[in-house]
Amino acid sequence: MRSFLARRVLYGIIAILGALLVIFVLSRLSGDPLDLYLDEYGGALAEETRERFRKELALDQPVVIQYVIWVGRYLRGQYGDSLIHQRPVLTVVQERFWTSIQLGVIAWTFGTILGVPLGIVSAVQRGRLLDYIARGIALVGQAAPVFWVGIMAILVFSGELEWLPSGTRGDGFAVRNYILPSIVLGWLPAAAYLRLTRSSMLEVLESEYVKFARAKGVDYNRVIWKHAFRNAVIPPLTLSGLILIGFINGTTVIETVFSWPGLGRVAVQAVQGNDFPLISAITFLTVVLYVVVVLTMDVLYAILDPRIRYA
């Protein structure tokens, strides 16, 4: 297990360095990289000023030296200043990251709690009324556009009933502000959880060891939760990690519909405003999060499924 973890950590470091290399190469393919960092000046800088910035950014060094210096700054958290916000990139990302992670974790929890149990019930009650209801929920959840669901939720619960606010996070942590965006954001993953859990459970329920356990007279609930679900949990677990990372990094549609100050909206603004320092920092953060989550899921696989053993 230790050797496996060491290999996975090494692969993760290589992936992060590879992502940094891609970002670095893209910044050089677009022309003079100095223009990416000084875009707000509109090219009106004097040549002496441009040369001073070029030296500060180490752009007067050979390309290999530039990459080493650039990676060193990134690993130390020195991402420069945002061209749009005129503040350090790290400050902007930290502010928006926590608003996204709060909404993302709540939506992820809602989707998991709703989707996984419904998937189990649907598989156990295959061909019965509960199965058809659960499959109908999954169908609507995956077919209805997220932006439309969000707009309809605002129209009904904010406009007509006036139960909940129509958007914005507000100051502090007010539960009312999180209800609508969390449910709308978690609805699609809940449908995906439901379908995937149902398919995985049906496959396991038809296996020989489950049939043998039932033939021996093992309690039905014990068969479902200990034998069947534990062996069917790997696909939903894989999906959950990817969904969580997507939520944490910001879901642009939901953040736009509900005017949520998250990382997704900042990323779109950075792309539209050619804010390369902010774009590259968000990309780097995304890669790091994916590497950490994939490593965590690999460890959970071995804990949950005794058939998986790592040398």
C-alpha positions in Angstrom: 0.0 0.0 0.0 2.8 2.4 0.8 4.5 1.8 -2.5 1.2 2.4 -4.3 0.7 5.7 -2.5 4.2 6.7 -3.3 3.7 6.0 -7.0 0.4 7.8 -7.0 1.9 10.9 -5.3 4.7 10.8 -7.8 2.2 10.6 -10.7 0.2 13.5 -9.2 3.4 15.7 -9.0 4.2 14.9 -12.6 0.6 15.8 -13.6 0.8 19.1 -11.8 4.2 19.9 -13.4 2.8 18.9 -16.8 -0.2 21.2 -16.3 2.2 24.1 -15.4 4.2 23.3 -18.6 1.1 23.5 -20.7 0.1 26.8 -19.2 3.6 28.1 -19.7 3.8 27.0 -23.3 0.3 28.5 -24.1 1.5 31.8 -22.7 4.4 31.8 -25.1 2.5 30.6 -28.2 0.2 33.7 -28.0 3.0 36.1 -28.8 5.0 38.3 -26.4 4.1 37.0 -22.9 4.6 40.4 -21.6 1.4 41.5 -23.3 -0.6 39.0 -21.3 0.5 40.6 -18.1 0.3 44.2 -19.2 -2.9 44.1 -21.2 -4.6 46.7 -19.1 -2.1 49.3 -20.4 -3.3 48.8 -23.9 0.3 48.7 -25.3 0.8 52.3 -24.3 3.8 51.7 -22.1 7.2 53.3 -22.9 9.9 50.9 -24.0 11.9 51.5 -20.9 8.9 50.6 -18.7 8.3 47.5 -20.8 11.9 46.4 -20.3 11.6 47.0 -16.6 8.6 44.7 -16.4 10.3 42.2 -18.6 13.2 42.0 -16.2 10.9 41.7 -13.2 9.0 38.8 -14.8 12.3 37.2 -15.8 11.3 37.3 -19.5 14.8 38.4 -20.4 16.1 34.9 -19.4 16.3 31.8 -21.6 13.0 29.9 -21.9 14.1 27.0 -19.7 15.2 29.4 -17.0 11.9 31.3 -17.4 10.0 28.1 -16.8 12.0 27.1 -13.7 11.5 30.6 -12.2 7.8 30.6 -13.1 7.2 27.2 -11.6 9.0 28.2 -8.4 6.8 31.3 -8.1 3.7 29.3 -8.6 4.6 26.7 -6.0 5.2 29.5 -3.6 1.8 31.0 -4.3 3.1 34.0 -6.2 0.5 34.3 -9.1 0.8 38.0 -9.7 -2.0 40.6 -9.9 -5.3 40.2 -11.6 -5.7 42.5 -14.6 -9.4 42.9 -14.1 -9.6 43.2 -10.3 -6.3 45.0 -9.9 -5.6 42.9 -6.8 -3.4 39.8 -6.1 -4.7 36.8 -7.9 -4.4 34.7 -4.8 -6.7 37.0 -2.9 -9.3 36.9 -5.6 -9.2 33.1 -5.8 -9.4 32.7 -2.1 -12.5 35.0 -1.8 -14.4 33.2 -4.5 -13.1 29.7 -3.8 -14.8 29.6 -0.3 -18.1 30.8 -1.6 -18.0 28.1 -4.3 -16.9 25.4 -1.9 -19.7 26.2 0.5 -22.3 26.0 -2.2 -20.6 23.0 -3.8 -20.4 20.9 -0.7 -24.0 21.5 0.2 -25.2 20.7 -3.3 -23.0 17.6 -3.5 -24.4 16.4 -0.1 -28.0 17.0 -1.3 -27.3 15.1 -4.6 -25.7 12.2 -2.8 -28.3 11.8 -0.1 -31.1 12.0 -2.6 -29.6 10.0 -5.5 -27.8 7.0 -3.9 -30.7 5.8 -1.7 -33.2 6.2 -4.5 -30.9 4.2 -6.7 -30.8 1.4 -4.2 -34.6 1.5 -3.7 -35.1 1.5 -7.5 -32.8 -1.6 -7.9 -34.4 -3.5 -5.0 -37.9 -2.6 -6.2 -37.2 -3.3 -9.8 -40.3 -3.3 -12.0 -42.5 -1.9 -9.2 -44.1 1.5 -8.6 -41.1 2.9 -6.6 -38.8 1.9 -9.4 -40.8 3.7 -12.0 -41.1 6.8 -9.7 -37.3 6.9 -9.1 -36.6 6.4 -12.8 -39.0 9.2 -13.6 -37.1 11.5 -11.2 -33.8 10.6 -12.9 -35.3 11.2 -16.4 -36.5 14.6 -15.5 -33.3 15.5 -13.6 -31.1 14.6 -16.6 -33.4 16.0 -19.3 -34.4 19.4 -17.9 -31.8 22.1 -18.6 -30.2 23.4 -15.4 -30.7 27.1 -16.2 -34.4 26.4 -16.9 -34.8 24.6 -13.6 -33.1 27.5 -11.8 -35.3 30.1 -13.5 -38.5 28.1 -12.7 -37.4 27.7 -9.1 -36.9 31.4 -8.7 -40.3 32.1 -10.4 -42.2 29.7 -8.1 -40.5 29.9 -4.8 -39.2 33.5 -4.9 -41.7 35.2 -7.2 -45.0 33.6 -6.6 -44.7 32.1 -3.1 -42.1 34.5 -1.8 -40.6 31.8 0.4 -36.9 32.2 -0.5 -34.6 34.8 -1.9 -34.1 34.8 -5.7 -30.3 35.0 -5.6 -27.1 36.4 -4.2 -25.2 34.9 -1.3 -25.7 37.8 1.1 -23.5 38.6 4.1 -22.4 35.8 6.4 -24.0 32.3 6.2 -27.8 32.5 5.8 -29.3 29.1 5.2 -32.2 30.6 3.2 -29.8 31.9 0.6 -28.3 28.4 0.0 -31.6 26.4 -0.4 -32.5 27.2 -4.0 -29.1 27.2 -5.6 -28.0 24.1 -3.7 -31.1 22.1 -4.8 -30.9 23.2 -8.4 -27.2 22.5 -8.6 -27.6 19.1 -6.9 -30.6 18.0 -8.9 -28.7 16.8 -12.0 -26.0 14.9 -10.0 -28.8 13.3 -8.0 -30.3 11.9 -11.2 -26.8 10.7 -12.3 -26.2 9.0 -8.9 -29.7 7.4 -9.1 -29.1 5.8 -12.6 -25.5 4.7 -11.9 -26.3 3.3 -8.4 -29.3 1.4 -9.8 -27.3 -0.1 -12.7 -24.5 -1.1 -10.4 -26.8 -2.6 -7.8 -28.8 -4.6 -10.3 -25.5 -6.1 -11.6 -24.4 -7.0 -8.1 -27.8 -8.4 -7.1 -27.7 -10.8 -10.0 -24.2 -12.1 -8.9 -23.8 -15.6 -7.6 -22.5 -14.7 -4.1 -25.6 -12.6 -3.4 -27.9 -15.4 -4.5 -25.8 -17.8 -2.3 -26.2 -15.5 0.7 -29.9 -15.3 0.2 -30.1 -19.0 -0.2 -28.3 -19.5 3.1 -31.0 -17.4 4.8 -29.0 -14.3 5.5 -31.2 -11.3 6.5 -32.3 -9.5 3.4 -31.3 -6.0 4.7 -27.9 -7.4 5.5 -27.5 -8.8 2.0 -28.5 -5.4 0.5 -26.3 -3.2 2.6 -23.3 -5.3 3.5 -22.9 -7.5 0.4 -24.6 -5.8 -2.5 -24.1 -2.1 -1.8 -20.5 -2.4 -0.6 -19.6 -4.0 -3.9 -21.7 -1.7 -6.0 -20.4 1.6 -4.5 -17.3 1.9 -6.6 -18.9 3.6 -9.7 -21.0 6.1 -7.6 -17.8 6.8 -5.6 -15.9 7.6 -8.7 -18.7 9.9 -9.9 -18.9 11.6 -6.6 -15.3 12.8 -6.7 -15.6 14.2 -10.1 -18.9 16.0 -9.2 -17.5 17.5 -6.1 -14.5 18.9 -7.9 -16.8 20.4 -10.5 -18.9 22.0 -7.8 -15.9 23.4 -5.9 -14.4 24.9 -9.0 -17.7 26.7 -9.7 -20.7 26.0 -11.9 -21.0 29.0 -14.1 -24.7 28.5 -15.1 -26.0 28.3 -11.5 -23.7 31.2 -10.4 -25.0 33.3 -13.2 -28.7 32.5 -12.6 -28.5 33.1 -8.9 -25.9 35.9 -9.0 -23.6 33.8 -6.9 -20.1 35.3 -6.4 -18.3 32.0 -7.1 -15.2 30.9 -8.9 -17.1 29.9 -12.1 -18.2 33.5 -12.8 -14.7 34.8 -12.1 -13.2 32.3 -14.5 -15.6 33.4 -17.3 -14.8 37.1 -16.6 -11.1 36.3 -16.7 -11.4 34.6 -20.1 -13.5 37.4 -21.5 -11.1 40.0 -20.1 -7.9 38.1 -21.2 -6.8 38.1 -17.6 -4.1 35.5 -18.0 -2.7 35.5 -14.5 -6.2 34.7 -13.1 -6.9 32.1 -15.8 -3.7 30.3 -15.2 -4.1 30.3 -11.4 -7.7 28.9 -11.6 -6.4 26.2 -14.0 -3.6 25.3 -11.7 -6.0 25.1 -8.7 -8.3 22.8 -10.7 -5.5 20.4 -11.6 -4.3 20.2 -8.0 -7.8 19.5 -6.7 -8.3 16.7 -9.3 -5.0 15.1 -8.3 -5.9 15.2 -4.6 -9.4 13.8 -5.2 -8.2 11.0 -7.5 -5.6 9.9 -4.9 -8.3 9.9 -2.2 -10.6 7.8 -4.3 -7.9 5.3 -5.0 -7.4 4.8 -1.2 -11.1 4.5 -0.6 -11.4 1.8 -3.3 -9.1 -0.4 -1.3 -10.9 0.3 1.9 -14.4 -0.3 0.6 -13.8 -3.2 -1.7 -11.7 -6.1 -0.2 -11.1 -7.5 -3.7 -8.9 -4.5 -4.5 -5.3 -4.9 -3.4 -2.4 -2.7 -4.2 1.2 -4.0 -4.3 
